[in-house]
Amino acid sequence: MTGPEHYREAERLVCSTSLRNPLPEDANKPGAAQVHATLALAAATAAAGRMPGTTAQAWDTATGVGS
């Protein structure tokens, strides 16, 4: 999984979890979202300043930059 994919997965997990009326199947989603967000941050930090154009574009797409 790439950094942008981890970012999108973290976002998906957060958005799919009901905080008002949590369901039993949502119990692990916040933790899983945190793991994906941490991996996305690690990937972005590792690539900072030396991203090829396609990687930078993938991050822009994942985060909605330029949309």
C-alpha angles and dihedrals in degrees: 000000000000126000093258090049090053089050093051092046092051090050092048093051093048093048093047095053119091109218093182097054106014116199123215090246089057093060095099098037098089091051093046090048089052092052092050092046091051092050090048090052092048091051093048092047093049092050097041113130096006105062118137115230095261092053092048089049091051090053091047090052094046094049097038094243111162094014 
